[in-house]
Amino acid sequence: MAEDRDVGRQGEESLGATDPVAMALALGSASRSEADIFLRKQGALIDDQRHHLHEQLKQLHLGIWEKWLGVFLRAATAAVGLGAAAAVGLLVWQAAHSNSLLIEAFSVPPDLAAKGVTGEVVATKLLDHLVTMQLQTNSARPAKSYANSWDQHGIKLDIPETGISLSELDGWLRERLGHDTRVSGEIVHGAEGLNLTVRAGADGAQSVTGTEENLDALVQKLAEQVYRLTQPFRYGMYLSEHGRNEESLPLFAQLVRSGDKEDQLWAYNRWGAETMDLVNIDAGIRLLRQSIASNPDSIGSYDTLWGGLTEKSNPEEALQVERAQMARLSGHTQTYVAPERVAAMKQIIQERIDATNGAFHDAAPAVMDSIQLHYPGIGLGHLVFFILMPAQIGEHDGEAARASLADWTERFRTAPNPDDSYLIFRRSQWMAGRQDWQGILSQAGAIAANLASFPPNRFVFQTTTTPLMAQAEAQLGHFAAAEARIAATPADCYLCLQVRAKIAELQGQHARADFWFARADAAGPSIPFAAADWGVALLARGQPDAAIAKFGQANRITPHFADPLEGWGEALIAKSQSHLALAKFAEADKYAPNWGRLHLKWGEALAYSGKKDEAKAQFARAAQLDLTPSEKAELTTMTLGVPHG
């Protein structure tokens, strides 16, 4: 460096300070001894000068390192200061946004503490019960977190030159800036044993009484009271999921009437749902419509309203509700569904739309993904009963539907007395697809047992299983019984209108059948089922052109619905246009690949078109799938009629 070079030059000048000419003259006139003395002095002087130079250089390098060390120490001090400031800033931010439940140690009698039942032990038991309840509550609504206040203070990191621990500062900041709820309490001896009291901040206090032997049960009751005081909505959900709907219904109603805006947003939906289950479906639907009218972004109310309208067999209204829900979810004003869950919720809505309007093959694989992901707030029963099973039955996948029915019965029915009303309905639908009419009627005992436990389900059965039982009676020739059953069903029930038409058709009352088909068609202009069934009836009457018109109508409503495409193919066979039917069967296969009748009729069209080998392949495929007794007989006849080789 430049400084080093300057010192070096100064050293050289010091070493050469004696004039060499003067030195030579002096030595020339001096004696030998004087010359030796002079040279020794000069040598010593040079040594001293070199030593002095070395020390100067040494001091110079030491000074430079001291300067760098000083810079480093100042930088390190600044970094530590910034880190401490950042840590304090983070504590302040966390404290200002804190919304936790802080459970403090209870006050307990000395005799209990001597047995190990200390205040910390009681608080820990309370915490354990609360965490368990939280885990058992399936709700999409965010919840407060739980924390032990004494456990938080286990950290003892001191802030330099203050003597204040980080945990103490955190606690002080939370107390001043946060919104935590502090839970405290005590246990005292009373006339009936132990009195346990808990206080949840400004939310109030509750007490329970019992014996020391039942301490755990008492703490569980106390935990429920804390849950009710601090998170009433989630407590209501907990009650509902544990079969205590009589307790949850008034709680939700109270939250709608006196809760804040957020409580009303979530509780209105549940109030409507509980009312449908405990009072009647129409009263619940009215509440859900009120919920949406008061807040169009009440996404959960659309869900429950869709379910209620589906139970009533009002698919047109249900479909419009789902489309309205999709529109609200695509906007930017709703806060019900968290942003990261919007895409998943849209998928479920689309699945319901597909299941409602007949695009069953689109819905089935998608809902299987949703079931595996198990989104919070969307129960398995909802996904299985309302989407998966209807989709599997609707696309005539008998084996998949059978597996879902067995899966639900063996794995998902965990309650001691489950409500099997929809399981009974789906089983009846599956039996209808197999033309097991006697099996449908055998469900009467299961319906009676269900109604004994769940009387409000009487209306649900009227719009679900009862119409299928009426159809079964008619198929078996019991027309008086069929008419009596269907007469008890509501006039606005879409399925009931379809069955009224089918009962009339089975009795040869074609004009009356057309009347009811037209009523059903008008009740569901966006629903293809009535038009497809009407086409089947017209084809059976020997009117293939009129049938094709109805099949075309149904296909325009829902292009991915297999039934009108398959029926269209059968109508073309009836018109001796089997070569044209092949395209319809191939298209239907995209949306119902496991439909036995489709492959049977496809094979028939191939046989009539002279494609014997392809026909045999379709017949073989049909033999592997579910067929009705009449279809099995037809398959045998067709197989025998196709030459080998």
C-alpha positions in Angstrom: 0.0 0.0 0.0 1.1 3.7 -0.4 1.6 4.1 3.3 4.0 1.2 3.5 6.1 2.5 0.6 6.4 6.0 2.3 7.7 4.4 5.5 10.1 2.3 3.5 11.6 5.4 1.8 11.9 7.2 5.1 13.9 4.2 6.5 16.2 4.2 3.5 16.9 7.9 4.0 17.7 7.3 7.7 20.1 4.5 7.0 22.0 6.7 4.4 22.1 9.9 6.6 26.0 9.8 7.0 28.0 11.4 4.1 30.2 8.7 2.7 33.0 11.2 1.6 33.2 12.6 5.1 33.3 9.2 6.5 36.2 8.2 4.2 38.3 11.2 5.1 37.7 10.7 8.8 38.7 7.1 8.7 41.8 7.9 6.6 43.2 10.2 9.3 42.2 8.0 12.3 44.1 5.2 14.0 43.1 1.6 13.6 41.5 1.5 17.0 39.6 4.7 16.5 38.4 3.4 13.1 37.1 0.1 14.7 35.3 2.1 17.4 33.7 4.3 14.8 32.6 1.4 12.7 31.1 -0.4 15.7 29.1 2.8 16.5 27.9 3.1 12.9 26.8 -0.6 12.9 25.0 -0.1 16.2 23.3 3.0 14.8 22.2 1.1 11.7 20.8 -1.8 13.9 18.9 0.7 16.0 17.5 2.4 12.9 16.4 -1.0 11.4 14.8 -2.0 14.7 13.0 1.3 14.8 11.8 0.9 11.2 10.5 -2.6 12.0 8.6 -1.4 15.0 7.1 1.4 12.9 5.9 -1.0 10.2 4.6 -3.4 12.9 2.6 -0.6 14.5 1.3 0.6 11.2 -0.1 -2.9 10.3 -1.6 -3.3 13.8 -3.3 0.0 13.5 -4.9 -1.0 10.1 -6.2 -4.2 11.6 -7.6 -2.4 14.6 -9.4 0.0 12.2 -10.9 -3.0 10.3 -11.9 -4.7 13.5 -13.6 -1.6 14.7 -15.6 -1.3 11.5 -16.6 -5.0 11.8 -17.6 -4.6 15.4 -19.7 -1.5 14.6 -21.3 -3.4 11.7 -22.0 -6.4 13.9 -23.5 -4.1 16.6 -25.7 -2.5 14.0 -26.9 -5.9 12.7 -27.7 -7.0 16.2 -29.6 -3.8 16.8 -31.5 -4.2 13.5 -32.3 -7.8 14.3 -33.5 -6.9 17.8 -35.6 -4.1 16.3 -37.1 -6.5 13.7 -37.8 -9.0 16.4 -39.6 -6.4 18.6 -41.4 -5.2 15.5 -42.6 -8.7 14.7 -43.7 -9.1 18.3 -45.7 -5.9 18.1 -47.3 -7.0 14.8 -48.2 -10.5 16.1 -49.5 -8.9 19.3 -51.7 -6.5 17.5 -53.2 -9.3 15.3 -53.3 -11.9 18.1 -56.8 -13.5 18.6 -55.9 -16.5 20.7 -57.5 -18.3 23.6 -54.9 -18.2 26.5 -55.6 -20.7 29.2 -54.2 -19.9 32.6 -53.5 -22.2 35.4 -56.6 -22.9 37.6 -56.9 -22.2 41.3 -57.3 -25.6 43.0 -57.7 -26.7 46.7 -54.5 -27.8 48.4 -55.8 -31.4 48.8 -56.3 -31.8 45.1 -52.9 -30.2 44.3 -51.3 -32.7 46.8 -52.8 -35.5 44.7 -51.2 -34.1 41.5 -54.3 -32.3 40.3 -52.6 -28.9 40.1 -53.9 -25.8 38.4 -51.6 -26.5 35.5 -52.9 -30.1 35.2 -56.6 -28.9 35.1 -55.7 -26.2 32.5 -54.0 -28.8 30.4 -57.0 -31.1 30.5 -59.2 -28.2 29.5 -56.9 -27.5 26.6 -56.9 -31.1 25.5 -60.7 -31.2 25.4 -60.9 -28.0 23.5 -58.4 -29.1 20.9 -60.3 -32.4 20.5 -63.6 -30.6 20.0 -61.9 -28.3 17.4 -60.6 -31.3 15.5 -64.1 -32.9 15.6 -65.7 -29.8 14.1 -65.9 -29.8 10.3 -66.3 -26.2 9.3 -64.8 -24.0 6.6 -65.1 -21.0 8.9 -61.7 -20.1 10.4 -61.2 -20.7 14.2 -59.2 -19.1 17.0 -56.1 -21.0 18.0 -55.5 -22.3 21.5 -52.4 -21.8 23.6 -51.3 -22.3 27.2 -50.3 -19.0 28.7 -47.9 -20.6 31.2 -46.3 -22.7 28.5 -45.6 -19.5 26.4 -43.6 -18.1 29.3 -41.2 -21.0 29.2 -38.9 -19.0 26.9 -36.4 -16.9 28.9 -34.4 -15.0 26.2 -33.4 -11.7 27.9 -33.2 -8.5 25.9 -29.8 -6.8 26.6 -29.6 -4.0 29.2 -33.3 -4.3 30.1 -33.7 -7.3 32.2 -37.1 -8.0 30.5 -37.6 -11.5 29.0 -38.9 -11.8 25.5 -41.9 -13.8 26.7 -42.7 -11.1 29.2 -42.5 -8.4 26.5 -44.7 -10.6 24.3 -47.3 -11.1 27.0 -47.3 -7.3 27.8 -47.7 -6.4 24.1 -50.5 -9.0 23.6 -52.3 -7.6 26.7 -52.1 -4.0 25.4 -52.5 -4.5 21.7 -54.0 -7.9 21.1 -57.5 -9.4 21.1 -56.7 -12.5 23.1 -59.3 -14.1 25.4 -57.9 -15.2 28.7 -59.5 -18.2 30.3 -59.1 -18.7 34.0 -61.0 -20.5 36.6 -61.0 -22.3 39.9 -62.1 -25.5 41.6 -63.6 -25.3 45.1 -65.3 -27.9 47.4 -69.1 -27.6 47.6 -72.0 -29.4 49.1 -72.4 -31.7 46.1 -68.7 -32.3 45.5 -66.5 -30.1 43.3 -67.6 -26.8 41.8 -65.7 -25.9 38.7 -65.9 -22.4 37.3 -64.4 -21.0 34.2 -64.2 -17.4 33.0 -63.6 -16.5 29.3 -62.6 -12.9 29.5 -65.5 -10.6 28.8 -67.5 -13.4 27.2 -68.8 -14.6 30.6 -68.5 -17.4 33.1 -69.9 -20.8 33.6 -69.9 -23.4 36.3 -70.4 -27.2 36.6 -70.8 -29.4 39.7 -69.9 -33.0 40.3 -67.9 -35.5 42.2 -64.1 -35.8 42.2 -64.3 -39.2 40.5 -65.9 -37.5 37.5 -63.4 -34.8 37.1 -62.6 -35.6 33.5 -66.3 -35.5 32.6 -66.7 -32.2 34.4 -63.7 -30.7 32.6 -65.3 -31.8 29.3 -68.5 -30.0 30.2 -66.5 -27.0 31.1 -64.7 -27.1 27.8 -68.0 -27.2 26.0 -69.0 -24.0 27.9 -65.7 -22.3 26.9 -66.3 -23.3 23.3 -69.9 -22.0 23.4 -68.8 -18.7 25.0 -65.8 -18.0 22.8 -66.9 -19.6 19.4 -70.6 -20.1 19.4 -70.9 -20.9 15.7 -68.3 -23.6 15.8 -69.9 -25.0 19.0 -73.2 -25.2 17.1 -71.4 -27.1 14.3 -69.9 -29.4 17.0 -73.4 -30.1 18.4 -74.8 -30.8 14.9 -72.1 -33.3 14.0 -72.7 -35.1 17.3 -76.4 -35.6 16.8 -77.4 -32.7 19.1 -79.4 -30.7 16.6 -82.1 -29.7 19.1 -79.4 -27.8 20.9 -77.7 -26.3 17.8 -80.9 -25.0 16.1 -81.7 -22.3 18.7 -78.0 -21.4 18.9 -77.8 -20.7 15.2 -81.1 -18.8 15.3 -79.8 -16.6 18.2 -76.6 -15.8 16.2 -78.7 -14.7 13.2 -80.8 -12.4 15.4 -78.2 -10.9 17.7 -74.7 -11.9 16.3 -72.4 -9.6 14.4 -72.3 -9.5 10.6 -69.9 -12.4 10.3 -71.9 -14.6 12.7 -75.0 -13.9 10.6 -73.2 -14.8 7.4 -72.4 -18.3 8.7 -75.2 -19.0 11.1 -78.1 -18.2 8.7 -77.1 -21.1 6.5 -77.0 -23.5 9.4 -80.3 -22.2 10.8 -81.9 -23.1 7.5 -80.2 -26.5 7.3 -81.3 -27.4 10.9 -84.8 -26.2 10.2 -85.0 -28.4 7.1 -83.9 -31.4 9.2 -86.0 -30.8 12.4 -89.0 -28.8 11.3 -89.8 -29.1 7.6 -88.0 -28.6 4.3 -90.1 -25.7 3.2 -89.5 -23.7 6.3 -85.8 -24.3 5.9 -85.8 -23.2 2.3 -87.6 -20.0 3.2 -84.8 -19.2 5.7 -82.1 -20.0 3.1 -83.8 -17.7 0.6 -83.9 -14.9 3.3 -80.2 -15.5 3.9 -79.3 -15.0 0.3 -81.6 -12.0 0.0 -79.9 -10.3 3.0 -76.4 -11.2 1.7 -76.0 -12.5 -1.9 -72.4 -13.5 -1.0 -73.6 -16.1 1.5 -72.0 -18.9 -0.4 -72.9 -21.6 2.1 -76.6 -20.8 1.9 -76.5 -21.5 -1.8 -75.1 -25.0 -1.0 -77.8 -25.9 1.4 -80.5 -24.4 -0.7 -79.4 -26.5 -3.6 -79.5 -29.6 -1.4 -83.0 -28.7 -0.2 -84.4 -28.1 -3.7 -82.8 -31.4 -4.8 -84.5 -33.2 -2.0 -87.8 -31.6 -3.1 -87.1 -32.8 -6.6 -87.0 -29.2 -8.0 -84.0 -29.6 -10.3 -84.7 -26.5 -12.4 -84.6 -24.2 -9.3 -81.6 -26.2 -8.0 -79.7 -25.7 -11.2 -80.4 -21.9 -11.2 -79.2 -21.7 -7.6 -75.9 -23.4 -8.5 -75.4 -21.0 -11.5 -76.1 -18.0 -9.3 -73.6 -19.4 -6.7 -70.9 -19.8 -9.4 -71.4 -16.2 -10.5 -71.1 -14.9 -6.9 -68.0 -17.1 -6.3 -66.4 -15.7 -9.4 -66.9 -12.1 -8.2 -64.6 -10.1 -5.9 -67.0 -9.3 -3.0 -67.5 -12.6 -1.2 -65.5 -13.5 1.9 -67.2 -16.8 2.8 -64.7 -18.9 0.8 -61.0 -18.3 1.3 -59.2 -17.3 -1.9 -57.0 -20.4 -1.9 -60.2 -22.6 -1.8 -62.2 -20.8 -4.5 -61.0 -23.1 -7.3 -61.9 -26.2 -5.3 -65.3 -24.9 -4.5 -66.0 -24.0 -8.1 -65.1 -27.6 -9.0 -67.7 -28.9 -6.6 -70.3 -26.5 -7.9 -69.6 -27.7 -11.4 -70.0 -31.3 -10.3 -73.4 -30.5 -8.8 -74.4 -28.7 -12.0 -73.3 -31.8 -14.1 -75.2 -34.2 -11.8 -78.3 -32.0 -11.8 -78.6 -31.7 -15.6 -77.5 -35.2 -16.6 -73.8 -34.8 -17.5 -73.2 -37.8 -15.2 -69.9 -39.0 -16.7 -68.4 -35.5 -16.3 -69.4 -35.4 -12.6 -68.4 -38.9 -11.5 -64.6 -38.8 -11.8 -64.4 -35.2 -10.6 -66.3 -35.9 -7.4 -64.0 -38.9 -6.7 -61.1 -36.4 -6.6 -63.1 -34.1 -4.3 -63.9 -37.0 -2.0 -60.2 -37.9 -1.7 -59.2 -34.2 -1.1 -62.0 -33.9 1.5 -62.5 -30.1 1.5 -63.3 -28.6 5.0 -66.9 -27.8 5.3 -68.0 -30.2 2.6 -69.1 -33.5 4.2 -68.6 -36.9 2.6 -72.3 -37.6 2.8 -73.0 -34.5 0.7 -70.5 -35.6 -2.0 -71.5 -39.2 -2.0 -75.3 -38.9 -1.7 -75.9 -35.8 -3.8 -73.3 -36.2 -6.5 -71.3 -39.5 -6.7 -74.2 -42.0 -6.4 -76.5 -40.1 -8.7 -73.8 -39.8 -11.3 -72.9 -43.5 -11.2 -76.6 -44.5 -11.3 -77.3 -41.9 -14.0 -74.5 -43.2 -16.3 -75.8 -46.8 -15.7 -72.5 -47.9 -14.1 -74.1 -50.6 -12.0 -70.9 -52.0 -10.6 -69.6 -48.6 -9.5 -72.9 -47.7 -7.9 -73.0 -51.1 -6.1 -69.5 -50.4 -4.8 -70.4 -46.9 -3.5 -73.5 -48.3 -1.7 -71.4 -51.0 0.0 -68.6 -48.6 0.7 -71.0 -46.2 2.4 -72.7 -48.9 4.4 -69.4 -50.5 5.6 -67.1 -47.5 6.1 -69.1 -44.2 6.5 -72.1 -45.2 8.7 -70.4 -44.5 12.0 -73.3 -42.9 14.0 -75.3 -45.2 16.4 -78.6 -44.3 14.7 -77.7 -42.8 11.2 -80.3 -41.1 9.0 -80.4 -43.5 6.1 -83.1 -41.8 4.1 -80.9 -41.0 1.2 -79.2 -44.3 1.3 -82.6 -45.9 0.9 -83.4 -43.7 -2.0 -80.1 -44.3 -3.8 -80.5 -48.1 -3.3 -84.0 -47.8 -4.8 -82.7 -45.9 -7.8 -80.0 -48.6 -8.3 -82.7 -51.3 -8.1 -84.9 -49.4 -10.6 -82.0 -49.4 -13.1 -81.9 -53.2 -12.7 -85.7 -53.5 -12.9 -85.7 -55.1 -9.4 -89.2 -53.8 -8.6 -89.8 -56.2 -5.8 -86.6 -55.1 -4.2 -87.7 -51.5 -4.2 -91.0 -52.4 -2.4 -89.0 -54.4 0.2 -87.6 -51.0 1.3 -90.9 -50.3 3.2 -89.5 -51.7 6.5 -86.4 -49.6 6.3 -88.5 -46.5 5.6 -90.7 -47.2 8.6 -87.7 -47.6 10.9 -86.2 -44.4 9.6 -89.3 -42.4 10.1 -89.6 -43.7 13.7 -86.3 -42.0 14.4 -86.5 -39.0 12.0 -90.2 -38.0 11.6 -89.4 -34.9 9.4 -88.1 -37.3 6.7 -91.7 -38.1 5.7 -91.6 -35.3 3.2 -88.2 -36.3 1.9 -89.5 -39.8 1.2 -92.5 -38.4 -0.6 -90.2 -36.8 -3.3 -87.6 -39.5 -3.4 -88.3 -43.2 -2.7 -92.2 -43.0 -2.7 -92.4 -42.2 -6.5 -90.1 -45.1 -7.2 -92.2 -47.4 -5.1 -95.3 -46.2 -7.0 -93.5 -47.1 -10.3 -92.5 -50.5 -8.9 -96.2 -51.2 -8.1 -97.2 -50.2 -11.7 -94.4 -52.3 -13.2 -95.7 -55.3 -11.2 -99.3 -54.6 -12.4 -100.5 -53.2 -9.1 -102.0 -50.1 -10.7 -104.4 -49.2 -7.8 -101.6 -49.3 -5.3 -99.4 -47.3 -7.7 -102.0 -44.6 -8.2 -102.5 -44.4 -4.4 -98.8 -43.9 -3.7 -98.2 -41.4 -6.4 -101.3 -39.4 -5.4 -99.7 -38.6 -2.1 -96.7 -36.9 -3.7 -96.3 -33.1 -4.2 -97.5 -31.5 -7.4 -94.3 -29.7 -8.0 -92.0 -32.7 -7.6 -90.2 -33.3 -11.0 -89.6 -37.0 -10.3 -93.2 -37.5 -9.3 -94.4 -35.9 -12.5 -92.2 -38.3 -14.5 -93.5 -41.3 -12.6 -97.1 -40.2 -13.0 -96.5 -40.2 -16.8 -94.9 -43.7 -16.6 -97.7 -45.1 -14.6 -100.2 -43.8 -17.1 -98.1 -45.2 -20.0 -97.9 -48.6 -18.5 -101.8 -48.6 -18.3 -101.9 -47.7 -22.0 -103.3 -44.2 -21.2 -101.1 -42.4 -23.7 -102.9 -39.0 -23.7 -102.7 -38.9 -19.9 -99.0 -39.9 -20.0 -98.3 -37.1 -22.5 -100.1 -34.7 -20.2 -97.8 -35.5 -17.3 -94.6 -35.7 -19.5 -95.5 -32.2 -20.7 -96.0 -31.0 -17.1 -92.6 -32.4 -16.2 -90.9 -30.9 -19.2 -92.4 -27.5 -18.5 -91.2 -27.7 -14.8 -87.6 -28.3 -15.9 -86.8 -26.6 -19.2 -83.1 -26.9 -18.5 -83.4 -30.5 -17.4 -83.4 -33.3 -20.0 -84.9 -36.3 -18.2 -88.6 -35.8 -19.0 -87.9 -35.3 -22.7 -85.7 -38.5 -22.7 -88.4 -40.5 -20.9 -91.0 -39.2 -23.2 -88.9 -40.3 -26.2 -88.7 -43.8 -24.7 -92.5 -43.9 -24.4 -93.1 -42.7 -27.9 -90.6 -45.3 -29.3 -92.5 -48.1 -27.4 -95.7 -46.9 -29.1 -94.1 -47.4 -32.5 -93.5 -43.6 -33.2 -89.7 -43.5 -33.9 -89.8 -40.0 -35.6 -91.6 -38.5 -32.7 -89.2 -40.2 -30.3 -86.2 -38.8 -32.2 -87.7 -35.3 -31.8 -87.8 -35.8 -28.0 -84.3 -37.4 -27.9 -83.0 -34.5 -29.9 -84.5 -32.0 -27.5 -82.9 -33.8 -24.5 -79.6 -33.9 -26.3 -79.6 -30.2 -27.0 -80.3 -29.5 -23.3 -77.4 -31.7 -22.2 -75.1 -33.0 -25.0 -73.2 -35.2 -22.5 -76.2 -37.1 -21.4 -76.0 -40.7 -22.8 -79.7 -41.7 -22.5 -81.1 -39.6 -25.4 -78.2 -40.6 -27.7 -78.8 -44.3 -27.0 -82.6 -43.9 -27.4 -81.9 -42.1 -30.7 -79.9 -45.0 -31.9 -82.7 -47.4 -31.0 -85.2 -45.2 -32.9 -82.9 -45.4 -36.0 -82.8 -49.2 -35.7 -86.6 -49.1 -35.7 -86.5 -47.1 -38.9 -84.2 -49.7 -40.4 -81.3 -47.2 -40.4 -78.9 -49.2 -38.2 -75.9 -47.8 -40.1 -76.9 -44.4 -38.8 -77.5 -45.7 -35.3 -73.8 -46.7 -35.0 -72.7 -43.0 -34.7 -75.2 -42.4 -31.9 -74.1 -45.4 -29.9 -70.5 -44.5 -30.3 -71.2 -41.0 -29.0 -73.2 -42.4 -26.1 -70.4 -44.6 -25.2 -68.3 -41.5 -24.3 -70.7 -40.7 -21.5 -71.8 -44.2 -20.4 -69.1 -46.7 -21.2 -70.3 -49.3 -18.7 -74.0 -49.3 -19.7 -75.0 -52.9 -20.6 -78.0 -52.0 -22.7 -76.0 -49.5 -24.8 -73.5 -52.3 -25.8 -76.4 -54.7 -26.4 -78.1 -52.4 -28.8 -74.8 -51.3 -30.4 -74.1 -55.0 -31.1 -77.6 -55.3 -32.6 -77.0 -52.3 -35.0 -73.7 -53.8 -36.0 -75.3 -57.1 -36.7 -78.0 -55.6 -38.9 -75.2 -53.6 -40.7 -73.4 -56.8 -41.5 -70.5 -56.2 -39.1 -70.7 -59.6 -37.4 -67.3 -59.6 -35.7 -67.8 -56.1 -34.2 -71.3 -57.1 -33.1 -69.9 -60.2 -31.2 -67.4 -57.9 -29.5 -70.2 -55.6 -28.3 -72.3 -58.5 -27.2 -69.4 -59.9 -25.2 -69.0 -56.5 -23.6 -72.7 -56.3 -22.7 -72.5 -59.7 -21.1 -69.9 -58.4 -18.6 -72.2 -55.5 -17.5 -75.5 -55.2 -15.6 -78.5 -56.2 -17.7 -82.1 -56.5 -16.8 -83.8 -60.0 -17.1 -85.4 -59.0 -20.4 -82.1 -57.6 -21.7 -80.3 -60.9 -20.8 -82.9 -62.8 -22.8 -82.5 -60.4 -25.7 -78.7 -60.9 -25.6 -79.1 -64.6 -25.8 -81.3 -64.3 -28.8 -79.0 -61.9 -30.6 -75.9 -63.9 -29.8 -77.5 -67.0 -31.3 -78.4 -65.1 -34.4 -74.9 -63.9 -35.1 -73.0 -66.6 -37.1 -69.5 -67.6 -36.0 -66.4 -67.3 -38.1 
